Amino acid sequence: MSSIALTPFSSAPAVSPAVSRGRFALVGLATVAAAVLANLLVYALGSVVVGYDPGFVVLANASGTILFTVVPAIVAVLLYAVLTRFSGNPARIFSNIAGVVLIVSLIPDLTYIPSVPGASSSQTAILMLMHVVAAVVIVSILTTQTRSPRA
């Protein structure tokens, strides 16, 4: 056995950086933009299929969709950057965290949103779909586009 143990807390990096900071910044920006665009598409399609109640403030216009996608997407990119720096398997850890966050983010849609004036089951389903779409886009882009090239 070796007397040297490699741990995430050693002074040497556990893994070499998968991508340069500049590339990661571009991937992060693309992740945020893709999540917003995907949710705007869901918003538009939902408007056609469901027809939003104007009294339902949550889906009254697309600005809420943009804001409530941009902020969590930025947080996700920053979290993934930290995990990439300090973790031996950032994709797995991030995917697990994202799964838990997705489940937690659906709780208000099931408990609070139905009590909001103008809310309907179909509009609630659109909101829940937006959570899932954002999660899938964010996790898939960050975990695939930041992998190190195979030698």
C-alpha positions in Angstrom: 0.0 0.0 0.0 1.0 3.5 -0.7 1.6 5.9 2.2 0.2 8.8 0.0 -3.5 9.1 0.0 -5.2 11.2 -2.6 -8.2 13.0 -1.2 -10.2 16.0 -2.5 -8.6 18.0 0.3 -5.0 17.5 -0.8 -3.0 20.4 -1.9 -2.7 19.1 -5.4 -5.8 19.3 -7.6 -7.9 16.1 -7.5 -8.5 16.4 -11.3 -7.1 18.5 -14.0 -9.4 21.2 -15.1 -11.7 19.8 -17.8 -11.8 23.0 -19.8 -10.2 26.4 -19.6 -11.9 29.2 -17.7 -12.7 31.0 -20.9 -14.3 27.9 -22.4 -16.2 27.2 -19.2 -17.5 30.8 -19.2 -18.7 30.3 -22.8 -20.4 27.0 -21.9 -21.9 28.6 -18.8 -23.3 31.5 -20.9 -24.6 29.1 -23.5 -26.2 27.0 -20.7 -28.1 30.0 -19.4 -29.2 31.1 -22.8 -30.3 27.6 -23.9 -32.3 27.1 -20.7 -34.0 30.5 -21.2 -34.8 29.8 -24.8 -36.1 26.3 -24.1 -38.4 27.7 -21.4 -39.6 30.5 -23.6 -40.5 27.9 -26.2 -42.4 25.9 -23.6 -44.1 29.2 -22.5 -45.1 30.0 -26.1 -46.4 26.5 -26.8 -48.2 26.4 -23.5 -49.9 29.7 -24.4 -51.1 28.2 -27.6 -52.2 24.9 -26.2 -53.5 25.9 -22.7 -54.2 29.6 -23.1 -53.1 31.3 -20.0 -55.6 33.1 -17.7 -54.6 36.8 -17.6 -55.3 36.8 -13.9 -52.7 34.1 -13.3 -49.8 36.4 -12.5 -47.1 33.7 -12.7 -47.7 33.2 -16.5 -49.0 36.7 -17.2 -46.0 37.4 -19.5 -42.7 35.9 -20.5 -40.6 38.1 -18.2 -41.3 35.9 -15.2 -40.2 32.9 -17.2 -37.0 34.6 -18.2 -36.2 35.8 -14.7 -37.0 32.5 -13.0 -34.9 30.6 -15.5 -31.9 33.0 -15.6 -31.3 33.2 -11.8 -31.3 29.4 -11.1 -29.3 28.7 -14.3 -26.6 31.1 -13.2 -26.5 29.5 -9.7 -26.2 26.1 -11.4 -23.3 27.2 -13.6 -21.5 28.6 -10.5 -22.1 25.5 -8.5 -20.8 23.3 -11.4 -17.7 25.5 -11.6 -17.0 24.9 -7.9 -17.7 21.2 -8.2 -15.4 21.0 -11.3 -12.6 22.7 -9.2 -13.0 20.7 -6.0 -14.6 17.4 -6.9 -13.3 14.2 -8.6 -16.6 13.5 -10.2 -18.4 16.8 -10.7 -20.9 15.5 -13.3 -22.3 12.8 -11.0 -22.5 15.1 -7.9 -24.1 17.9 -9.9 -26.6 15.6 -11.5 -27.6 14.3 -8.0 -27.9 17.8 -6.6 -29.9 18.9 -9.7 -32.3 16.0 -9.2 -32.9 16.9 -5.6 -33.3 20.6 -6.5 -35.8 19.7 -9.2 -37.9 17.7 -6.9 -37.8 20.5 -4.2 -38.7 23.1 -6.9 -41.8 21.2 -7.8 -43.2 21.4 -4.3 -44.5 25.0 -4.5 -46.1 24.1 -7.9 -48.1 21.4 -6.2 -48.8 23.2 -2.9 -48.9 27.0 -3.4 -49.5 27.6 -7.1 -53.0 26.0 -7.1 -54.1 28.6 -4.6 -53.0 31.5 -6.7 -55.9 33.4 -8.4 -56.4 32.3 -12.0 -54.4 29.1 -11.6 -55.5 25.9 -13.3 -54.2 22.4 -13.5 -53.0 22.9 -17.0 -51.1 26.1 -16.2 -49.5 24.3 -13.2 -48.4 21.5 -15.5 -46.8 24.0 -17.8 -44.9 25.5 -14.8 -43.7 22.0 -13.8 -42.7 21.2 -17.3 -40.6 24.4 -17.4 -38.8 23.2 -14.3 -38.0 19.9 -15.9 -37.0 21.4 -19.2 -34.6 23.9 -17.5 -33.1 21.0 -15.4 -32.6 18.8 -18.4 -31.0 21.6 -20.5 -28.7 22.8 -17.7 -27.5 19.4 -16.6 -27.0 18.0 -20.1 -25.0 21.0 -21.4 -22.8 21.5 -18.3 -22.0 17.8 -17.9 -21.3 17.1 -21.6 -19.7 20.3 -22.8 -17.2 20.6 -20.0 -15.7 17.1 -20.2 -12.0 16.9 -20.8 -10.9 15.7 -24.2 -9.9 12.0 -24.1 -6.3 11.4 -24.8 
